[in-house]
Amino acid sequence: MEQLLHLKILEKRRETPDATTFVLAPEDERTYTYQPGQYLSIIREIHGREKRRAYSFSSCPGVNEHPAITVTRVPNGEFSNWLIQKTNPGDVLLTGAPAGRFLLPAKPPRRLVYLAAGSGITPVFSHLKALFAPPHLSPLPGFPADLPVTLIYANRDSLHTIFKTQIERWNAAFPQRSQCNWLFSREENAPNTLNRHLHSALFEDMLFKSFGGKPTGADWRETHFYLCAPTALMRMARMTLRVLDVPETNIHLETFVPDTRLPKRAIDTSKTHRIIVTERTGERTEFQIFSGETILNGALRQHIALPYTCKSGVCLTCLARCHRGEVEMDFVEQTRHEGPGALINTCIGYAATDEVELGFE
């Protein structure tokens, strides 16, 4: 059921000492469709086990000829070190289909505000390419050419700041609508930069300045906020925004860090649940899972390929709509009971009724 793709590496381009961009193309030369802010999952077999890592597109459809991802090296990282050090142009990667909901709103907002830290700039950069694209290349029909964009971007220092040169070009080319607040934690006296760690009061101050003073209720309601940074930083930013009465629907978060604190249930093989899954193509698959077994794990145990990446309810690759029955989702801090109409994380979702019907959208 899961759509797997083979992408050839066309080019490797070093961005910083730790980050490399990979320009890709389908091996079969078919048209590759994705949206700004989405990601793909790279799939490898390591020591006999399938493993996956998600990487955001740093390219933008219509603006860039080929899709591209930007990978930051993680110390001892199984995927990032392999990609950066071992792969070469011409090599072919096995990937999942483009996925993710870190998407620009369908209706143009009054303003866009981004918070990124380190490699969290990658999906944001894809958005910025779309927003600052020439009109004939823009993938955002209906978005005004003067839409204000604020970026708050935190890094160690200028040397390790991905895409710094291009962001500065946009700031210079669009001074009335592009604003970037740079924060470097380990570099002093950098031009137009704060040598600070971001905290709630500083974040709030930057937000107020981006609006030119104290924002109104309409400002908060008509602005969308996109956060892609370490979990603690996003938690701080989200709490600050909620205190300021920003609607939850206007706050968009992206993270690929699996949460290892998830609770696990005891599996009872004496009791089963019937699962019916409808693929985007309309194909239906039925299978049985054990009580205490997640819907995803039950499917994979039987070699039924449902989409997934993180297996911890973070990346949303496995998201499906519940059409019938009820599902319990075990997050770190709560268990949510959901029924028809709700979106279900199959990787942390347990059938709560004898039969559950889901559909991938």
C-alpha positions as CSV (number, residue, x, y, z in Angstrom):
1,M,0.0,0.0,0.0
2,E,2.8,2.4,0.7
3,Q,4.3,4.1,-2.3
4,L,8.1,3.8,-2.3
5,L,10.2,5.8,-4.8
6,H,13.8,5.6,-6.1
7,L,15.5,8.9,-6.3
8,K,18.9,9.4,-7.9
9,I,21.4,11.9,-6.4
10,L,22.2,14.5,-9.1
11,E,24.4,16.8,-7.0
12,K,25.8,17.2,-3.5
13,R,26.4,20.8,-2.4
14,R,28.1,21.8,0.8
15,E,26.1,24.5,2.7
16,T,28.1,24.7,6.0
17,P,30.8,22.5,7.6
18,D,28.0,20.3,8.9
19,A,25.2,20.6,6.3
20,T,24.9,19.3,2.7
21,T,22.2,19.7,0.1
22,F,21.3,16.7,-2.1
23,V,19.6,17.5,-5.4
24,L,17.5,14.5,-6.5
25,A,15.5,13.2,-9.4
26,P,13.2,10.2,-9.8
27,E,15.1,7.3,-11.3
28,D,12.3,6.7,-13.8
29,E,12.3,10.4,-14.8
30,R,8.6,10.8,-13.9
31,T,7.3,14.2,-12.7
32,Y,7.9,14.5,-9.0
33,T,5.1,16.3,-7.1
34,Y,5.5,17.8,-3.6
35,Q,4.6,21.0,-1.7
36,P,6.8,23.6,0.1
37,G,7.3,22.5,3.7
38,Q,6.9,18.7,3.0
39,Y,9.6,16.1,3.6
40,L,10.6,12.6,2.4
41,S,11.7,9.6,4.4
42,I,14.9,7.8,3.4
43,I,14.8,4.1,3.9
44,R,17.8,1.8,4.7
45,E,18.4,-1.7,6.0
46,I,20.9,-1.6,8.9
47,H,22.0,-4.8,10.5
48,G,19.0,-6.6,9.1
49,R,16.5,-4.0,10.2
50,E,14.6,-1.4,8.2
51,K,15.2,2.1,9.5
52,R,13.9,5.5,8.3
53,R,14.8,9.1,8.7
54,A,12.8,12.1,7.5
55,Y,14.4,15.1,5.7
56,S,12.6,18.2,4.7
57,F,12.8,19.6,1.2
58,S,14.9,22.8,0.9
59,S,13.8,23.2,-2.7
60,C,10.5,24.6,-3.9
61,P,8.4,23.2,-6.8
62,G,8.3,25.6,-9.7
63,V,11.2,27.6,-8.4
64,N,13.7,24.7,-8.5
65,E,14.0,22.3,-11.4
66,H,14.6,19.3,-9.1
67,P,13.7,18.4,-5.5
68,A,16.4,18.8,-2.9
69,I,16.8,18.0,0.7
70,T,19.4,19.5,3.1
71,V,21.0,17.2,5.7
72,T,22.9,18.3,8.8
73,R,25.5,15.8,10.2
74,V,24.5,14.4,13.6
75,P,27.4,13.0,15.7
76,N,27.2,9.2,15.3
77,G,24.1,9.6,13.1
78,E,23.4,6.4,11.1
79,F,21.8,8.3,8.3
80,S,23.4,11.8,8.2
81,N,27.0,10.5,8.3
82,W,26.2,7.9,5.6
83,L,24.5,10.4,3.3
84,I,27.2,13.1,3.7
85,Q,30.3,10.9,3.7
86,K,29.4,7.7,1.8
87,T,27.0,8.6,-1.0
88,N,27.9,10.2,-4.4
89,P,26.1,11.6,-7.4
90,G,24.6,8.8,-9.4
91,D,23.7,6.8,-6.2
92,V,20.0,5.9,-5.8
93,L,18.1,6.3,-2.6
94,L,15.0,4.4,-1.5
95,T,12.4,6.8,-0.2
96,G,8.8,7.2,0.9
97,A,6.4,9.5,-0.9
98,P,6.5,13.3,0.0
99,A,4.5,13.8,3.2
100,G,4.0,16.3,6.0
101,R,1.5,19.0,7.0
102,F,3.9,21.9,7.6
103,L,2.2,23.7,4.7
104,L,1.4,27.3,3.9
105,P,-2.2,28.2,4.6
106,A,-4.7,27.9,1.7
107,K,-5.9,31.4,2.4
108,P,-3.3,34.2,2.4
109,P,-2.8,35.5,6.0
110,R,-2.1,39.1,7.0
111,R,1.5,38.1,8.0
112,L,3.8,35.1,8.4
113,V,6.2,34.6,11.3
114,Y,8.8,31.8,11.4
115,L,10.9,30.5,14.2
116,A,13.8,28.3,13.1
117,A,16.9,27.0,14.8
118,G,19.8,25.2,13.2
119,S,18.6,22.6,10.6
120,G,15.0,23.6,11.4
121,I,15.5,26.3,8.7
122,T,15.1,23.6,5.9
123,P,11.3,23.4,5.5
124,V,11.1,27.2,6.3
125,F,13.6,27.8,3.5
126,S,11.2,26.0,1.1
127,H,8.4,28.3,2.2
128,L,10.6,31.4,1.7
129,K,11.5,30.3,-1.8
130,A,7.8,30.1,-2.6
131,L,7.0,33.5,-0.9
132,F,9.8,35.4,-2.6
133,A,9.6,33.7,-6.0
134,P,9.1,35.9,-9.1
135,P,5.4,36.0,-10.1
136,H,5.9,33.7,-13.1
137,L,7.5,31.0,-10.9
138,S,5.4,31.4,-7.8
139,P,3.5,28.2,-6.6
140,L,1.2,30.4,-4.5
141,P,-1.5,31.8,-6.7
142,G,-3.5,34.4,-4.8
143,F,-0.8,35.3,-2.3
144,P,-0.2,39.1,-2.3
145,A,3.3,40.2,-3.5
146,D,3.6,42.4,-0.4
147,L,2.9,39.8,2.3
148,P,5.1,40.6,5.3
149,V,7.4,37.8,6.4
150,T,9.3,37.7,9.7
151,L,12.0,35.1,10.4
152,I,13.6,34.5,13.9
153,Y,16.6,32.3,13.2
154,A,18.8,30.9,16.0
155,N,22.3,29.3,15.5
156,R,25.6,28.8,17.1
157,D,27.4,31.2,14.8
158,S,27.4,32.6,11.3
159,L,29.7,29.8,9.9
160,H,27.1,27.1,10.8
161,T,24.0,29.2,9.7
162,I,22.5,27.3,6.8
163,F,21.2,29.5,3.8
164,K,22.4,32.7,5.5
165,T,23.6,34.3,2.2
166,Q,20.3,33.7,0.4
167,I,18.2,35.0,3.4
168,E,20.3,38.2,3.5
169,R,19.7,38.6,-0.3
170,W,15.9,38.4,0.3
171,N,16.2,40.9,3.1
172,A,18.1,43.3,0.8
173,A,15.7,42.8,-2.1
174,F,12.5,43.0,-0.1
175,P,13.2,45.5,2.7
176,Q,9.6,46.4,3.2
177,R,8.3,42.8,3.7
178,S,11.3,40.6,4.7
179,Q,12.7,40.8,8.2
180,C,15.2,38.4,9.8
181,N,16.1,38.4,13.5
182,W,19.5,36.6,13.8
183,L,20.5,35.0,17.2
184,F,24.0,33.5,17.6
185,S,24.7,31.8,20.9
186,R,28.5,31.5,20.4
187,E,29.5,34.5,18.3
188,E,29.8,38.0,19.6
189,N,29.7,41.2,17.6
190,A,28.3,39.7,14.4
191,P,26.5,42.5,12.4
192,N,22.8,42.8,13.0
193,T,22.8,39.9,15.3
194,L,21.9,39.2,19.0
195,N,24.4,37.2,21.0
196,R,21.6,35.6,23.0
197,H,19.6,32.4,23.6
198,L,16.0,32.8,22.8
199,H,13.6,32.9,25.7
200,S,9.9,33.8,26.2
201,A,10.3,37.5,27.0
202,L,12.8,38.0,24.1
203,F,10.5,36.1,21.7
204,E,7.5,38.2,22.7
205,D,9.6,41.4,22.3
206,M,10.6,40.3,18.8
207,L,7.0,39.5,17.9
208,F,5.8,43.0,19.0
209,K,8.6,44.7,17.0
210,S,7.7,42.7,13.9
211,F,4.2,44.2,14.1
212,G,5.6,47.7,14.6
213,G,4.1,48.0,18.1
214,K,1.6,46.2,20.2
215,P,-0.4,43.8,18.0
216,T,-4.2,43.8,18.0
217,G,-6.4,40.8,18.4
218,A,-6.9,40.8,14.6
219,D,-3.2,40.8,14.1
220,W,-2.9,37.6,16.1
221,R,-5.9,35.9,14.5
222,E,-4.8,36.7,11.0
223,T,-1.1,35.8,11.3
224,H,0.3,32.2,10.9
225,F,3.3,31.1,12.9
226,Y,5.6,28.3,11.8
227,L,8.0,26.7,14.3
228,C,10.8,24.3,13.5
229,A,13.4,24.0,16.2
230,P,14.4,21.8,19.1
231,T,11.4,20.5,21.1
232,A,12.1,22.7,24.2
233,L,12.3,25.9,22.1
234,M,9.1,25.1,20.2
235,R,7.3,24.3,23.5
236,M,8.4,27.7,24.8
237,A,7.3,29.5,21.6
238,R,4.0,27.7,21.4
239,M,3.2,28.5,25.1
240,T,4.1,32.2,24.5
241,L,1.8,32.4,21.5
242,R,-1.1,30.8,23.3
243,V,-0.7,33.3,26.2
244,L,-0.9,36.0,23.6
245,D,-4.2,34.5,22.4
246,V,-2.9,33.2,19.1
247,P,-5.4,30.6,17.9
248,E,-4.1,27.0,18.1
249,T,-5.0,26.5,14.4
250,N,-2.5,29.3,13.5
251,I,0.5,27.6,15.1
252,H,2.3,25.0,13.0
253,L,5.0,22.8,14.4
254,E,7.5,20.5,12.6
255,T,9.8,18.0,14.4
256,F,11.3,14.7,13.4
257,V,12.8,13.8,16.8
258,P,11.3,10.5,18.0
259,D,10.0,10.5,21.6
260,T,11.4,7.5,23.4
261,R,9.2,8.1,26.5
262,L,6.1,6.6,24.9
263,P,4.2,4.1,27.0
264,K,3.9,0.5,25.7
265,R,1.0,-1.8,26.2
266,A,1.0,-5.5,27.0
267,I,0.0,-7.5,23.9
268,D,-2.9,-10.0,24.4
269,T,-2.8,-12.5,21.6
270,S,-6.2,-14.0,22.7
271,K,-8.1,-10.9,21.6
272,T,-8.0,-9.4,18.1
273,H,-9.4,-6.4,16.3
274,R,-10.4,-6.1,12.6
275,I,-8.8,-3.2,10.8
276,I,-10.0,-2.0,7.4
277,V,-7.7,0.5,5.6
278,T,-8.5,2.4,2.4
279,E,-5.6,3.7,0.4
280,R,-5.6,7.0,-1.5
281,T,-6.0,5.0,-4.7
282,G,-9.2,3.4,-3.3
283,E,-7.6,0.0,-2.6
284,R,-8.9,-1.6,0.5
285,T,-7.0,-3.9,2.8
286,E,-8.3,-5.9,5.8
287,F,-6.2,-7.5,8.6
288,Q,-6.4,-8.5,12.2
289,I,-4.2,-7.0,15.0
290,F,-3.8,-8.2,18.6
291,S,-5.1,-6.2,21.6
292,G,-2.3,-4.0,22.8
293,E,-0.6,-3.8,19.4
294,T,-0.5,-0.6,17.5
295,I,-2.3,-0.5,14.2
296,L,1.0,0.2,12.4
297,N,2.9,-2.6,14.1
298,G,0.1,-5.1,13.5
299,A,0.2,-4.3,9.8
300,L,4.0,-4.4,9.5
301,R,4.1,-7.8,11.4
302,Q,2.0,-9.2,8.6
303,H,4.1,-7.5,5.9
304,I,1.3,-4.9,5.1
305,A,3.1,-1.7,4.1
306,L,1.5,1.2,5.8
307,P,3.3,4.5,5.6
308,Y,5.4,5.6,8.6
309,T,8.7,7.2,9.6
310,C,9.2,8.0,13.3
311,K,6.9,5.4,15.0
312,S,6.3,7.9,17.9
313,G,3.5,10.1,16.8
314,V,5.7,13.0,15.8
315,C,6.2,13.2,12.1
316,L,2.5,12.5,11.0
317,T,3.6,10.3,8.1
318,C,1.2,7.6,9.3
319,L,-1.8,9.8,9.7
320,A,-5.2,8.4,8.6
321,R,-8.8,9.4,9.0
322,C,-11.0,7.3,11.2
323,H,-14.3,6.4,9.3
324,R,-15.7,3.8,11.7
325,G,-14.9,2.5,15.2
326,E,-12.7,4.1,17.9
327,V,-9.0,4.4,18.5
328,E,-6.9,5.2,21.6
329,M,-3.7,7.1,20.9
330,D,-1.0,7.0,23.6
331,F,1.0,10.2,23.7
332,V,3.7,10.8,26.4
333,E,1.4,12.9,28.6
334,Q,-2.0,11.7,27.7
335,T,-4.2,9.1,26.0
336,R,-6.6,10.5,23.5
337,H,-9.8,8.5,22.6
338,E,-10.9,9.3,19.0
339,G,-13.7,8.2,16.8
340,P,-15.2,8.8,13.3
341,G,-13.8,12.0,11.6
342,A,-10.7,12.2,13.7
343,L,-7.1,11.9,12.3
344,I,-5.3,8.9,13.8
345,N,-1.6,8.3,14.3
346,T,-1.5,4.6,13.4
347,C,2.0,4.3,15.0
348,I,0.6,5.1,18.5
349,G,-3.0,4.1,17.8
350,Y,-4.6,1.1,19.4
351,A,-8.0,-0.2,18.3
352,A,-10.6,0.4,21.1
353,T,-13.5,-1.3,19.3
354,D,-13.7,-4.7,17.6
355,E,-13.6,-3.1,14.2
356,V,-11.8,0.1,13.0
357,E,-12.0,1.5,9.5
358,L,-9.4,4.1,8.4
359,G,-8.6,6.0,5.2
360,F,-5.4,7.6,4.1
361,E,-6.0,11.0,2.5
